[in-house]
Amino acid sequence: MSRRTPLVATLATLATLAPAAPALAADAHSPNMTHVMNVAYELRNGATKSGGTDIEFARHKGKQYAFAGTYSNGMQIFDITSPAKTKLVGVYDCGITQGDIQVFNRGNRLFTTYTSDTVNDGTSPCNREAEKLGYDMMKSETAGKNGTFIVDVTNPRKPRTVSFVEVAQGSHNMTVHPSGRYMYNSNSDLITSIAPAIEVVDITDPARPQLLDTELELTPLPGLGTESHDITFSDDGKRAYSAALSHGVIIDTTNPAAPKVISEWDDETINVWHQADPFSIGGRDFVIAEDEMYGAAGGPHCPSGGVHVYEVTGELEKAPVKVGYWNIDEVRATSSATGRCTAHVFDIHEDEQIMTIAFYNGGVRVVDLSGLLNAGPTSIGLGDNVTGGSMREIAFYRFDGMDSWSAKTPLIERDGDFFMYGNDQQRGLDVYRFESNRPESSRKGKWMNARQAALTLATRKASARELAQYRMFCLLGR
């Protein structure tokens, strides 16, 4: 039976294990992380806050761009060629919730996806553009259809709708295969979805996307549900990794039009599987998965959900083995009664062995993954006292009242420095600078091996109240 972590027990345990450290100020950061600038988003389509969600990057015609999703305010397009002078150059006006983004090329043209998962009234400019292209965009008199817009951003200053893929259950995330020819849909529906599956879309012609009849079926499990929440492809496109709410999935995508499940596995210590990405080091292959505790509705305290690591080298791909768990070691109340402090969207730079990750009110973090080379199910690691492998925080930045959804960088410079971009629900876009030659964060986070995690993170099945709470947060677009 699938069981889930009780938040109170987790917090109490982590508070006991956390090393003594001074309380963080309202604006706190490590010496190697500085804040460069902030851009709040113009409120559109009835929005009451910036509503930042995911962020992706592309280099196009000699310039570097960032594409930032939002709730209701549309896709914000920034020229970040000179990061310290980041400038908003375009907006794809689309009054939908989720706004997950993927970038892909077709010849010399640049496209993005833009997802609609839950609430929209069907009247925003992107819906009207799709209607002019011949799409029926209304599912009722007051509600627009859900799915994924495909947007031509070849001219970032003038993004335009080129097509729409209707997905009745919605597009929480839509992930483009590295070939740029197929998309995999994650609808993230809850246990009410009795036949969980990943939808596959042929986008060989972006103007005429085709939702394929074949779907990749997932095994129903007890818990919040087993629909895919998020998918990440390997760089070569031969594998996909799905965080499917109640379990993890590894998929053979050698033929992206006909994917096959390689393995599915549960973890009694994860409450909500939210993101799962591959990482390789020293001939060992891992999957790093993040727990979005209670769907980011875990309560006004830090820490909440953390990061779990599994080895999938060789035959272990068929039966992944957990090697450890990491979380921030900042034990405190959030800066508001509605704050949340769970691990959320992250990005891995494998060559540099670096992960960037957002923790909502817990700020943005930079994590060193090099210690995973020696990680194992019984390795020991607590704070600075590490033997046998671990992950460790090397930088962070936190503002009072921040609510950062994602934290990513398009590239890490040769000397290890980089600019990082946080897309924040309250603040909009934040630009940070990480400098590798300055002192690291004094907080390293908390690493546990698999046995420690199993013993420390008490388990239980998600209750009816938690299911109802999570469903409400999904309806609100969280």
N, C-alpha and C positions, 0 to 999 in steps of 0.2 A: 504494500500500500504506500502511495506517495505521501510523505509527511513534510511539514514545513516548519521553519524556525520561529519560535516565539520571540518577539522583539525584546520583551522585558528581560528574559533570561540572558539573551545575547548581550545586551547592554550592561547588565550587571557583571557578567563574566569579563567582558572587555575592560570595564572600568577597574576591575580587580587586577587585571594583567597589565594595564597601561602604565608606563613609567611616569614618574612625577615630572610635570612640566608646567611652566607658568601659563596662566590663562591668556588666551589670545585677545588682542585688542580688536576694536571694531574694524580696523583696516590692518590686516596682518599678512606678513609674507616672509619667505626665506630671503637671505641676502642675495641669492643668485637669481631672483625673480623680481622684475619691476613692471609697473603698469604704464603703458605707453599712451593709450587713449581709449575713449568710449564713444560709441555712436548709438544714441537712442533711436528707435524706429518711429516713423510717422504713423500715427494710428489711423487705420482704415477699416471699413466694413464693420463698424460697430465695436472694434477692439478697444479694450481699456488698459492694455499694457503692451510692451514690446513683443512679448510672446515668443522669444527666440527658441528654436528647436535644433535641428541638425545643421551641420555646415560641411561643405565640400569645396574642392579647389580644382582649378584647371589653368594650364598655361596656354594662351591663345594669341597668335599673331604678335609674339614678342612680349606680351604682358601676362602678369599673374593675376588671377581673379579668385575671389571667394564668393560662394553662393550660399546664403544663409536662409534657412527656412523659418517660418513663424506660424503662430496661430492667427489667422484672419488678416494679418498685415501683408501677406504675400511674400514672395522670394526677394530678398534684398541682395543686390549684386554690387560687389565692391572691387575696385581696382586696388590690389595690394602689392603692386610692383615695387613701390617704395613703402614698406610696411608702416614706418613711422608717419607716413602721410596718407594712410588708408583713406579712400574716398568712395562714397556711395555714388555709383554711376548709373544704376538702373533699378527698377522695381517691377517684378511681375505681379501685378495686382490681382490677388486671388484670395477671396474670403473663405478659406477652408481651414479645417483643423488637421494637424499633424505636420504637413509641409516637409516630409522627408525628401531628401534630394540625392540623386545620383547623376554623375556627369559622364557623357560618352560622345564619341566622334562618329561622324559618317562622312568620309572624305575630308573636305576642308570645312565642313560645317560642324558646329558644336551644339549639343543638345543637353538638356537636363530633364529628369523626371520630377514631378511634384505631386505628392500624394494627398488624397482626401479620404479620411477614415470614418469620421463620425458626423459632426454637426456642420451643415451649411445650408443656406436658404436658396441656393441656386441662382442668385441675382448678381454675383460679383462679376467684374470684367472678364475673368478667365472663363467663366461659364458662358457668358455672352459670346466670347470669341469662338468657343467650341460649338455653340448653337449655329453660328454663321457658317461653320464648316459642315453642318448637317447632323450634328449629334443631338439627340434628345437628352437634355441635362436634368430633367425634373422627374423625381420618383413619386412626388405628390404635389399638391398645389402649393405647399409651403416648404418643401425640402428638396434639395438638389441631390443628384446621384453621387455615389462615391466610387472611387477608383483612382486612376493615375493620369494626370496631364503630361503630355510630352511637349516640351518647350524648346523652341529654337532660340539659342542665345549666342548665335554667331556674331551678332551685333549686341554686346551686353547692354548697351544703352537702350535698346529697343527689343526686349524679349517678346516673343509671340507664340501663341498656342498653335501647334501643328496637328495634334490629335488628342484623343481621350480614350482610355481603356476602362470601360465600366467593369467593376468588380462588385457584385451584389453585397458581399460581406465587408467591403471596404479595403482600402490599401493603407495599412498602418505603416508598412515599409515596402518599398519596391526596389529590388536589388538587380543591377545590370550585370550580366555575365561579362567577363573580360573581353570576349569576342565582340561585344557590342551588338550582338544579334538576338539576344534573348533577355527577358526579365523574369525574375521569380518574385511572386507576391506573397507577403506575410500579412494576413488579415487580423491576427492577434485576437480573434474572438475567444470567448470564455467557454466554460463547460457546456453551455447551451448549444454549442456547435457539435453535433453528434458524429460528424464524419470529417475530422480534421484533415486538411490537405494543403499543399503548396500549389498555387496556380502558376502556370508557365505561359508567357506571352512572347510571340515571335515579333521582333521589331526590326526585321531585315529592312523593311521600309518604314521609317518612323512615322510617316504620314498615314500609314495603313496598318497599324498594329493588329495582330490576330491573337486572341485568347484561345490557346490550344484546348482541344477536348480532353487530352490526357492531363491528369493531375497526379502529383506525388502524394500518395496517402501516408498519413502518420498514424501511429498507434495511439488510440485513446487511453489516457491514464487518469486516475483520480487526482483531484486538485483543482486549480483554477481553470484548467483546460489544456489542450495539447495542440492548438493551432500555432503555427510559426509566428513569433513576434518579430524576429530579425534574422537576416541571412548575410553571411560574408563568404565570398568566393576566395579560393587560393589564387595567387597571382597567375598561375598557369591555366586556371579555369577548370582543372580536373576534379576539384573538390569544392563542396559548399558545406558550411557549418551553420546550423540553425539553432537558435535559442527558442524552444517551442513551449514557453510558459512553464510547463511542468517537467521538462526534460531536455536533454541535448540530442542533436541529430547530426550525423556525418553522412554526406550524400556524394555519390559518384556522379559527377557532371561531365565526364569525358565526352558524352553526347548530351549537350545541354538541352536538346529537345526531348530527351527521354531519360531523365534522372532516375537513379536507383538508390535506395537507402542502404548504407553500409552498416550503420549501427545506430541504436537509440539507447540512451541510458539516463537513469534518474539519479538524483543526489538528495538524500534526505535532509541535507542542511541548506538547500537553496529554496527560497520562498517563491520567487518569480524569475525564471530564466529570461533575461532581457537581451543579451548580446553575447555572441561566442565567436572568437577569432582565432585563427591558427598562428603559431609562433614556433620557429625552429632555431636551435642553437647547438653547435657542436655535434651534429648528427642525430640529435634528439628532436622529436616533434611533439608539440603541445597544443592543447586547446585552452584558451583563457576565456572564462565565462564570468559574467557579472550578474549579481543578484539585485534586481530592482525591488527591494523589500516592500511588500504590500503595494506594488505598483506606484512607488514614490508617495505612498500615503501612510508611511510608517510612524509618523508622530514627530513632535518638535524636539528632537534630540540627536546628537551625534555620538558614535557612528551608528549607521543602520546597515543596509546590505553591503557586502564586500565583493571580493574577486576570488574565484576558485580556479585551480589549475589542474589539468589532466594530461597525462602522457598518452600519446597515440602513435608512437613509433612502431613501424612494421605491423606485426599482428595485433598490437594493442589498439590499432584503429578499429578493430571489430569489438573490442571490449575495453574502452578507455579506463585508465587507472588514475585515481586522484593522487596528486603529490603535494598539494598544499592549498593554503587559503591566506589572503592578505586583505587588510583593511586599514584605514587611517586610524591613528591612535589618539585622536582629538575627542575626548569625552566631555561633552557640554550640552547645554540646551541650545537650540537654534535661536536665531535672533528675532523670531516671531512665532506666535502660537501656531501658525499654519506652515512653518518651515519644514523642510525635509532634508535628509543628509545621507542619502543612499548613493552607492556607486551608480553611475549612469554611462552616457556614451563615451567610449574611449577609442583610441587609435594607436596602432603599433607600428613602430619603425624598426623593422627586424634587423637591418644591417647595423644600426646604432644601438640595438638592444634597449630601446626606450619606449615607454608607453605614456601617453598623455590621457588624462581622464577627468571628467567633471563629477562633482559630488553635490550638485545643487547648492544648498547653503553651506556645505562643507568646502566650497571653493573649487579651484582647479589645481590639479596635481601633476607632477612629472615623476615617473617611477622607473627605476633601473631594473631591467629584467635579466641582467647578465648572471645573477646568482642561480637562475633556474638550470644552468648547466649541470649543477650538482644536486638538484632537487630530487627527492625520493619520498615514498610514502612514510618513511620513518625518520627523515631528516629533522633536525632540531633547529628552530630559529625563533628567538624572541627578541625583538628590538635589535640592539647592537650585538647581542650575544648569539651569533649565527654560526652554525656548522651544518654542512650538508646541503646548502642551497636556500635561496629565498628571493623575495622581491623587496625593494626598499624605496621609500620616498626620497627624492633628492631635491625637490623644489615644490613650493605651493604659493598660492595667493588667494586671499579671501577678503571680501568686502562685507560689511554689515548689511544684511538684507538681500544679498545676492541670491540668485536661483539659477545657477549655470547648468544648462542641459547638456552641452557638449563642449569639448576642449580638444583642439587639433592644430597641427602645423602641417603645411604642405611640404616642407623640407627641413632637414637639419644640416647646418653648414659644416664645412670640413673641420673646423675647430670645435665642433660640438654645440655652438650657440644656435639659437633659433628664435623666431617670433611665433607666438602661439595665439590662437583666436578662440575666445570663449563666446558661445551664443547663449544668451541669458534671457530667461522668461521676463525678468523685471527690468534689466539694464539695457538689453539689446546686444550690440557687439562690443566686446572688450578685446583690446590688443595688448599682449604681454611680451616681455623680452626675457629669455632665459640665457644666462651667461655661465658657461661651464667652468670658467676659471675662478669664480667667486665661491665663498663658503656655501656648502649645501645646507639643506633643511636640517635642523637639529632633531626633528621628528622623523623617524624612519618608517613609521607605520607598524603594524602588528602582523607578523608571519607565523603561521602554524602549519605543521605537517598534517597529512591526512588524518592520522590517528588523533592528534590533538584537536583538530577541527571537529571530528566526529564526537569526541568526548565533551568539548567545550560548547559547541553550538547545539543546544538541546533541540529536540525535534518534535513536531506534531503536525497533523493534517490541518490545512487551512479551514477555519470555521465558516459557518454560514454568514456570520457578520463580516468577516474579512472578504469573503466572496462578494457580498453586496457592496462593501466599501470599494473594492477594486473595480467592480462594474461601474460604479458611479464615477470614479476617476477616469475610466476609459471613455465614458460618455462625455466627460468634460474635456477630452482630448489629451490626457496626460500620458 
